[in-house]
Amino acid sequence: MEAHRVLGSGFLEAVYQEALEKEFILRCIPYDREFPLRVEYKDFLLEKEYIADFICYDKIILELKALSNISTEHEAQVINYLKASEYKLGLLVIFGSSKLQYKRLVL
């Protein structure tokens, strides 16, 4: 919320990602940035990876978008990240409108 309050809307996703990383550092929030998530198929680990914007506290997937609205496509993206990992909670945060939007997704 602080990154959106300071920057407002209109920037690229990469700008919000970097600002949020600075905020995590300032607030001592443990995180991994651009974390690779591998998909398992039967007993095989597939080469294709998903890349989550952040993993916070070793258990929450945080996906950022610089769009004006939350869409079902982006919700599905976070659900797929949860399916590909052992994580149960995902947050989809939309920075593209004047009001910060977010959705909590649980698997």
DSSP file (Angstrom, degrees, kcal/mol; ACC not computed):
  #  RESIDUE AA STRUCTURE BP1 BP2  ACC     N-H-->O    O-->H-N    N-H-->O    O-->H-N    TCO  KAPPA ALPHA  PHI   PSI    X-CA   Y-CA   Z-CA
    1    1 A M     >        0   0    0      0, 0.0     4,-2.5     0, 0.0     5,-0.2   0.000 360.0 360.0 360.0 -37.8    0.0    0.0    0.0
    2    2 A E  H  >  +     0   0    0      1,-0.2     4,-2.4     2,-0.2     5,-0.2   0.904 360.0  53.0 -64.5 -41.2    2.9    2.4    0.8
    3    3 A A  H  > S+     0   0    0      1,-0.2     4,-2.5     2,-0.2     5,-0.3   0.901 112.7  44.8 -62.2 -40.0    4.5    1.9   -2.6
    4    4 A H  H  > S+     0   0    0      2,-0.2     4,-2.6     3,-0.2    -1,-0.2   0.889 111.2  53.5 -70.1 -39.1    1.1    2.8   -4.3
    5    5 A R  H  < S+     0   0    0     -4,-2.5    -2,-0.2     1,-0.2    -1,-0.2   0.912 116.7  37.9 -61.3 -42.3    0.6    5.7   -2.0
    6    6 A V  H  < S+     0   0    0     -4,-2.4    -2,-0.2    -5,-0.2    -1,-0.2   0.921 129.0  30.0 -76.6 -45.4    4.0    7.2   -2.8
    7    7 A L  H  < S-     0   0    0     -4,-2.5    -3,-0.2    -5,-0.2    -2,-0.2   0.789  88.5-160.7 -88.0 -29.0    4.2    6.4   -6.5
    8    8 A G     <  -     0   0    0     -4,-2.6     3,-0.3    -5,-0.3     2,-0.2  -0.361  40.1 -46.1  73.1-163.0    0.5    6.5   -7.5
    9    9 A S  S    S+     0   0    0      1,-0.2    87,-0.2    87,-0.1     3,-0.1  -0.541 101.6  64.5 -99.6 167.3   -0.6    4.8  -10.7
   10   10 A G        +     0   0    0      1,-0.4    -1,-0.2    85,-0.3     2,-0.1   0.265  68.8 113.6 109.6 -11.3    0.9    4.8  -14.2
   11   11 A F  S    S-     0   0    0     -3,-0.3    -1,-0.4    84,-0.2     2,-0.1  -0.437  71.2 -95.5 -87.8 166.2    4.3    3.2  -13.8
   12   12 A L    >>  -     0   0    0     -2,-0.1     4,-1.5     1,-0.1     3,-0.9  -0.378  36.0-108.8 -73.2 158.4    5.5   -0.1  -15.2
   13   13 A E  H 3> S+     0   0    0      1,-0.2     4,-2.6     2,-0.2     5,-0.2   0.868 117.6  61.2 -56.2 -39.0    5.3   -3.2  -13.1
   14   14 A A  H 3> S+     0   0    0      1,-0.2     4,-2.1     2,-0.2    -1,-0.2   0.831 101.5  53.1 -60.8 -32.6    9.1   -3.3  -12.8
   15   15 A V  H <> S+     0   0    0     -3,-0.9     4,-2.5     2,-0.2    -1,-0.2   0.931 111.1  45.0 -68.4 -45.8    9.0    0.1  -11.0
   16   16 A Y  H  X S+     0   0    0     -4,-1.5     4,-2.7     1,-0.2    -2,-0.2   0.882 111.4  54.4 -65.0 -37.1    6.4   -1.1   -8.5
   17   17 A Q  H  X S+     0   0    0     -4,-2.6     4,-2.0     2,-0.2    -2,-0.2   0.928 110.9  44.6 -62.3 -45.0    8.4   -4.3   -8.0
   18   18 A E  H  X S+     0   0    0     -4,-2.1     4,-1.9     2,-0.2    -2,-0.2   0.908 114.2  49.2 -67.1 -41.1   11.6   -2.4   -7.2
   19   19 A A  H  X S+     0   0    0     -4,-2.5     4,-2.1     1,-0.2    -2,-0.2   0.903 110.7  50.6 -64.1 -40.6    9.8    0.0   -4.9
   20   20 A L  H  X S+     0   0    0     -4,-2.7     4,-2.5     1,-0.2    -1,-0.2   0.885 106.5  54.7 -65.8 -37.5    8.1   -2.9   -3.1
   21   21 A E  H  X S+     0   0    0     -4,-2.0     4,-2.1     2,-0.2    -1,-0.2   0.916 107.9  49.7 -60.7 -42.0   11.4   -4.6   -2.6
   22   22 A K  H  X S+     0   0    0     -4,-1.9     4,-2.6     1,-0.2    -2,-0.2   0.895 110.0  51.6 -62.4 -39.2   12.8   -1.4   -1.0
   23   23 A E  H  X S+     0   0    0     -4,-2.1     4,-2.1     2,-0.2    -2,-0.2   0.897 107.3  52.3 -65.6 -39.8    9.7   -1.4    1.3
   24   24 A F  H  <>S+     0   0    0     -4,-2.5     5,-2.7     2,-0.2     4,-0.4   0.909 110.6  48.6 -60.7 -41.8   10.3   -5.0    2.3
   25   25 A I  H ><5S+     0   0    0     -4,-2.1     3,-1.1     1,-0.2    -2,-0.2   0.936 111.3  49.2 -63.2 -46.9   13.9   -4.1    3.2
   26   26 A L  H 3<5S+     0   0    0     -4,-2.6    -1,-0.2     1,-0.2    -2,-0.2   0.850 117.4  41.1 -61.0 -34.8   12.8   -1.1    5.2
   27   27 A R  T 3<5S-     0   0    0     -4,-2.1    -1,-0.2    -5,-0.2    -2,-0.2   0.321 109.4-120.5 -98.5   7.4   10.2   -3.1    7.1
   28   28 A C  T < 5 +     0   0    0     -3,-1.1    -3,-0.2    -4,-0.4    -4,-0.1   0.874  53.7 161.7  55.2  41.5   12.4   -6.2    7.5
   29   29 A I      < -     0   0    0     -5,-2.7    -1,-0.2    -6,-0.2     2,-0.2  -0.831  39.5-127.0 -91.3 121.2   10.0   -8.4    5.6
   30   30 A P        +     0   0    0      0, 0.0    27,-2.4     0, 0.0     2,-0.3  -0.489  45.0 154.8 -70.6 136.0   11.7  -11.6    4.4
   31   31 A Y  E     -A   56   0A   0     25,-0.2     2,-0.4    -2,-0.2    25,-0.2  -0.982  40.2-142.8-155.2 160.4   11.3  -12.2    0.7
   32   32 A D  E     -A   55   0A   0     23,-1.8    23,-2.0    -2,-0.3     3,-0.4  -0.998  26.8-142.1-125.0 133.1   12.7  -13.7   -2.5
   33   33 A R  E    S+A   54   0A   0     -2,-0.4    21,-0.2     1,-0.2    20,-0.1  -0.778  75.9   1.3-100.9 141.7   12.3  -11.8   -5.7
   34   34 A E  E    S-     0   0A   0     19,-3.0    -1,-0.2    -2,-0.4    19,-0.2   0.944  85.5-168.1  49.1  58.6   11.5  -13.4   -9.1
   35   35 A F  E     -A   52   0A   0     17,-1.7    17,-2.6    -3,-0.4     2,-0.3  -0.634  15.9-127.8 -83.4 124.5   11.3  -16.8   -7.5
   36   36 A P  E     -A   51   0A   0      0, 0.0     2,-0.5     0, 0.0    15,-0.2  -0.542  19.6-163.4 -76.5 135.5   11.3  -19.7   -9.9
   37   37 A L  E     -A   50   0A   0     13,-3.2    13,-2.7    -2,-0.3     2,-0.3  -0.979   8.0-151.6-119.3 120.8    8.5  -22.3   -9.4
   38   38 A R  E     -A   49   0A   0     -2,-0.5     2,-0.4    11,-0.2    11,-0.2  -0.674   9.1-134.3 -94.5 146.6    8.9  -25.7  -11.1
   39   39 A V  E     -     0   0A   0      9,-0.9     7,-2.9     7,-0.3     2,-0.4  -0.845  13.9-149.1-101.7 132.6    6.0  -27.8  -12.3
   40   40 A E  E     -A   45   0A   0     -2,-0.4     2,-0.5     5,-0.2     5,-0.2  -0.865   9.5-170.0-103.3 135.2    6.0  -31.5  -11.5
   41   41 A Y  E >   -A   44   0A   0      3,-3.3     3,-2.8    -2,-0.4     2,-0.3  -0.965  64.4 -51.4-126.1 113.0    4.3  -34.0  -13.8
   42   42 A K  T 3  S-     0   0    0     -2,-0.5    -2,-0.0     1,-0.3     0, 0.0  -0.447 124.0 -22.9  54.9-119.3    3.9  -37.5  -12.4
   43   43 A D  T 3  S+     0   0    0     -2,-0.3     2,-0.4    -3,-0.1    -1,-0.3   0.205 122.3  95.9-102.2  17.2    7.5  -38.2  -11.3
   44   44 A F  E <   -A   41   0A   0     -3,-2.8    -3,-3.3     0, 0.0     2,-0.7  -0.856  65.7-142.1-110.9 140.7    9.1  -35.7  -13.6
   45   45 A L  E     -A   40   0A   0     -2,-0.4    -5,-0.2    -5,-0.2    -2,-0.0  -0.901  29.8-134.7 -96.4 115.9   10.2  -32.2  -12.9
   46   46 A L  E     -     0   0A   0     -7,-2.9    -7,-0.3    -2,-0.7     0, 0.0  -0.329   5.7-131.9 -72.4 152.7    9.3  -30.2  -16.1
   47   47 A E  E    S+     0   0A   0     -9,-0.1    -1,-0.1     2,-0.1     2,-0.1   0.822  81.2  95.0 -72.9 -31.8   11.8  -27.7  -17.5
   48   48 A K  E     -     0   0A   0     -9,-0.1    -9,-0.9   -10,-0.0     2,-0.4  -0.402  61.1-165.2 -64.3 132.8    9.2  -24.9  -17.8
   49   49 A E  E     -A   38   0A   0    -11,-0.2     2,-0.3    -2,-0.1   -11,-0.2  -0.900  16.9-142.7-118.4 148.0    9.3  -22.6  -14.8
   50   50 A Y  E     -A   37   0A   0    -13,-2.7   -13,-3.2    -2,-0.4     2,-0.5  -0.784  18.8-143.2 -94.0 152.7    6.8  -20.0  -13.6
   51   51 A I  E     -A   36   0A   0     -2,-0.3     2,-0.3   -15,-0.2   -17,-0.1  -0.938   9.4-156.2-122.0 109.0    8.5  -16.9  -12.1
   52   52 A A  E     -A   35   0A   0    -17,-2.6   -17,-1.7    -2,-0.5     3,-0.1  -0.628  18.1-133.5 -80.2 139.2    6.6  -15.4   -9.1
   53   53 A D  E    S-     0   0A   0     -2,-0.3   -19,-3.0   -19,-0.2     2,-0.3   0.944  83.5  -5.4 -57.4 -49.2    7.3  -11.7   -8.5
   54   54 A F  E     -AB  33  62A   0      8,-1.7     8,-2.8   -21,-0.2     2,-0.5  -0.995  49.4-156.5-145.2 149.4    7.9  -12.3   -4.7
   55   55 A I  E     -AB  32  61A   0    -23,-2.0   -23,-1.8    -2,-0.3     2,-0.4  -0.997  27.1-163.1-117.7 121.4    7.7  -15.1   -2.1
   56   56 A C  E >>  -AB  31  60A   0      4,-2.8     4,-2.1    -2,-0.5     3,-2.1  -0.863  65.8  -2.1-110.7 141.3    7.3  -13.5    1.3
   57   57 A Y  T 34 S-     0   0    0    -27,-2.4    -1,-0.2    -2,-0.4   -26,-0.1   0.740 115.9 -79.9  55.8  25.6    7.8  -15.2    4.7
   58   58 A D  T 34 S+     0   0    0     -3,-0.2    -1,-0.3   -28,-0.2     3,-0.1   0.739 129.4  59.0  56.5  24.9    8.7  -18.4    2.8
   59   59 A K  T <4 S+     0   0    0     -3,-2.1    30,-0.8     1,-0.2    29,-0.5   0.468  81.4  77.1-156.3  -6.7    4.9  -19.0    2.3
   60   60 A I  E  <  -Bc  56  89A   0     -4,-2.1    -4,-2.8    27,-0.1     2,-0.5  -0.958  59.1-147.8-121.1 124.5    3.1  -16.3    0.5
   61   61 A I  E     -Bc  55  90A   0     28,-2.4    30,-3.1    -2,-0.5     2,-0.5  -0.773  15.2-165.8 -86.3 128.9    3.2  -15.7   -3.3
   62   62 A L  E     -Bc  54  91A   0     -8,-2.8    -8,-1.7    -2,-0.5     2,-0.5  -0.967   5.3-174.8-119.6 117.3    2.9  -12.1   -4.2
   63   63 A E  E     - c   0  92A   0     28,-3.0    30,-2.8    -2,-0.5     2,-0.3  -0.949   8.0-157.6-115.8 128.7    2.1  -11.2   -7.9
   64   64 A L  E     - c   0  93A   0     -2,-0.5     2,-0.3    28,-0.2    30,-0.2  -0.783   9.8-177.2-106.5 147.1    2.1   -7.6   -9.1
   65   65 A K  E     - c   0  94A   0     28,-2.1    30,-3.2    -2,-0.3     2,-0.6  -0.996  23.9-149.3-140.8 140.9    0.4   -6.1  -12.1
   66   66 A A        +     0   0    0     -2,-0.3     2,-0.2    28,-0.2   -53,-0.1  -0.538  61.5 117.9-103.9  63.4    0.4   -2.6  -13.4
   67   67 A L  S    S-     0   0    0     -2,-0.6    29,-1.4     1,-0.0    30,-0.3  -0.710  72.9-117.8-122.8 171.4   -3.1   -2.8  -14.9
   68   68 A S  S    S+     0   0    0     -2,-0.2     2,-0.3    28,-0.2    26,-0.1   0.755  90.8  19.7 -86.0 -23.3   -6.4   -1.0  -14.2
   69   69 A N  S    S-     0   0    0     27,-0.1     2,-0.3    28,-0.0    -1,-0.2  -0.982  77.6-105.8-145.1 154.8   -8.4   -4.0  -13.0
   70   70 A I        -     0   0    0     -2,-0.3     2,-0.3    24,-0.1    32,-0.0  -0.621  40.7-164.3 -74.0 135.7   -8.1   -7.5  -11.7
   71   71 A S     >  -     0   0    0     -2,-0.3     4,-1.8     1,-0.1     3,-0.3  -0.853  32.4-118.4-120.8 160.6   -8.9  -10.1  -14.3
   72   72 A T  H  > S+     0   0    0     -2,-0.3     4,-2.6     1,-0.2     5,-0.2   0.804 113.6  62.3 -65.7 -28.1   -9.7  -13.8  -14.0
   73   73 A E  H  > S+     0   0    0      2,-0.2     4,-1.7     1,-0.2    -1,-0.2   0.909 106.1  44.1 -62.0 -41.9   -6.6  -14.5  -16.2
   74   74 A H  H  > S+     0   0    0     -3,-0.3     4,-1.8     2,-0.2    -2,-0.2   0.843 111.6  52.6 -74.6 -33.5   -4.4  -13.0  -13.5
   75   75 A E  H  X S+     0   0    0     -4,-1.8     4,-2.3     2,-0.2    -2,-0.2   0.927 109.2  50.7 -62.6 -43.9   -6.2  -14.8  -10.8
   76   76 A A  H  X S+     0   0    0     -4,-2.6     4,-2.6     1,-0.2    -2,-0.2   0.859 105.5  57.3 -61.7 -36.3   -5.7  -18.1  -12.7
   77   77 A Q  H  X S+     0   0    0     -4,-1.7     4,-2.0     2,-0.2    -1,-0.2   0.934 109.0  44.3 -60.0 -46.4   -1.9  -17.2  -13.0
   78   78 A V  H  X S+     0   0    0     -4,-1.8     4,-2.3     2,-0.2    -2,-0.2   0.897 111.6  53.2 -67.1 -40.0   -1.6  -17.0   -9.2
   79   79 A I  H  X S+     0   0    0     -4,-2.3     4,-2.5     1,-0.2    -1,-0.2   0.912 108.7  50.4 -60.2 -41.8   -3.7  -20.2   -8.7
   80   80 A N  H  X S+     0   0    0     -4,-2.6     4,-2.2     2,-0.2    -1,-0.2   0.890 108.0  52.9 -63.4 -38.5   -1.3  -21.9  -11.1
   81   81 A Y  H  X S+     0   0    0     -4,-2.0     4,-0.7     2,-0.2     6,-0.2   0.909 110.0  48.4 -60.7 -41.5    1.7  -20.6   -9.1
   82   82 A L  H >< S+     0   0    0     -4,-2.3     3,-0.7     1,-0.2    -2,-0.2   0.910 111.1  49.7 -65.8 -41.6    0.1  -22.1   -6.0
   83   83 A K  H 3< S+     0   0    0     -4,-2.5    -1,-0.2     1,-0.2    -2,-0.2   0.862 110.1  51.2 -63.6 -35.7   -0.5  -25.4   -7.7
   84   84 A A  H 3< S+     0   0    0     -4,-2.2    -1,-0.2    -5,-0.2    -2,-0.2   0.597 116.3  43.2 -78.3 -10.8    3.1  -25.5   -8.9
   85   85 A S  S << S-     0   0    0     -3,-0.7   -48,-0.0    -4,-0.7   -46,-0.0  -0.575  87.6-110.7-122.1-176.6    4.4  -24.9   -5.4
   86   86 A E  S    S+     0   0    0     -2,-0.2     2,-0.2     2,-0.0    -4,-0.1   0.287  80.0 115.7 -97.3   8.1    3.8  -26.0   -1.9
   87   87 A Y        -     0   0    0     -6,-0.2    -2,-0.2    -5,-0.2   -27,-0.1  -0.477  46.3-168.6 -80.9 150.2    2.4  -22.6   -1.0
   88   88 A K        +     0   0    0    -29,-0.5    19,-2.5    -2,-0.2     2,-0.4   0.583  66.0  60.7-111.5 -16.9   -1.3  -22.2    0.0
   89   89 A L  E     +cD  60 106A   0    -30,-0.8   -28,-2.4    17,-0.2     2,-0.4  -0.955  54.6 176.0-124.1 131.7   -1.7  -18.4   -0.1
   90   90 A G  E     -cD  61 105A   0     15,-3.1    15,-3.4    -2,-0.4     2,-0.5  -0.977  13.8-155.7-130.0 146.7   -1.3  -15.9   -3.0
   91   91 A L  E     -cD  62 104A   0    -30,-3.1   -28,-3.0    -2,-0.4     2,-0.6  -0.988   2.5-161.4-121.5 128.4   -1.8  -12.2   -3.2
   92   92 A L  E     -cD  63 103A   0     11,-2.6    11,-2.2    -2,-0.5     2,-0.5  -0.948  13.5-168.8-106.8 119.1   -2.6  -10.5   -6.5
   93   93 A V  E     -cD  64 102A   0    -30,-2.8   -28,-2.1    -2,-0.6     2,-0.6  -0.945   7.6-159.1-118.2 127.1   -1.9   -6.8   -6.3
   94   94 A I  E     +cD  65 101A   0      7,-3.2     7,-2.0    -2,-0.5     3,-0.3  -0.913  14.2 174.2-109.6 118.0   -3.0   -4.3   -9.0
   95   95 A F        +     0   0    0    -30,-3.2   -85,-0.3    -2,-0.6   -84,-0.2   0.408  55.4  92.3 -99.9   0.3   -1.2   -1.0   -9.1
   96   96 A G  S    S+     0   0    0    -29,-1.4     2,-0.2   -31,-0.4   -28,-0.2   0.542  75.5  61.1 -83.3  -7.0   -2.7    0.5  -12.3
   97   97 A S  S    S-     0   0    0      2,-0.3     4,-0.1   -30,-0.3   -28,-0.0  -0.654  92.5-103.1-113.9 173.3   -5.6    2.4  -11.0
   98   98 A S  S    S+     0   0    0     -2,-0.2     2,-0.5     1,-0.1    -1,-0.1   0.771 111.5  54.9 -66.4 -23.9   -6.0    5.4   -8.6
   99   99 A K  S    S-     0   0    0    -91,-0.0    -2,-0.3     0, 0.0     2,-0.1  -0.949  95.3-117.8-111.2 127.8   -7.1    2.9   -5.9
  100  100 A L        -     0   0    0     -2,-0.5     2,-0.4    -4,-0.1    -5,-0.2  -0.405  32.4-160.7 -61.7 131.4   -4.9    0.0   -5.0
  101  101 A Q  E     +D   94   0A   0     -7,-2.0    -7,-3.2    -2,-0.1     2,-0.3  -0.899  14.6 168.8-115.3 146.3   -6.6   -3.3   -5.8
  102  102 A Y  E     -D   93   0A   0     -2,-0.4     2,-0.4    -9,-0.2    -9,-0.2  -0.992  17.3-159.3-152.5 156.9   -5.7   -6.7   -4.4
  103  103 A K  E     -D   92   0A   0    -11,-2.2   -11,-2.6    -2,-0.3     2,-0.5  -0.993  13.6-142.0-140.9 132.3   -7.1  -10.2   -4.1
  104  104 A R  E     -D   91   0A   0     -2,-0.4     2,-0.4   -13,-0.2   -13,-0.2  -0.815  20.0-167.4 -92.5 127.4   -6.3  -12.9   -1.7
  105  105 A L  E     -D   90   0A   0    -15,-3.4   -15,-3.1    -2,-0.5     2,-0.4  -0.973   2.8-169.7-122.3 129.9   -6.2  -16.4   -3.3
  106  106 A V  E      D   89   0A   0     -2,-0.4   -17,-0.2   -17,-0.2   -18,-0.1  -0.949 360.0 360.0-121.6 135.9   -6.1  -19.6   -1.3
  107  107 A L              0   0    0    -19,-2.5   -18,-0.1    -2,-0.4    -1,-0.1   0.380 360.0 360.0-107.4 360.0   -5.5  -23.1   -2.6
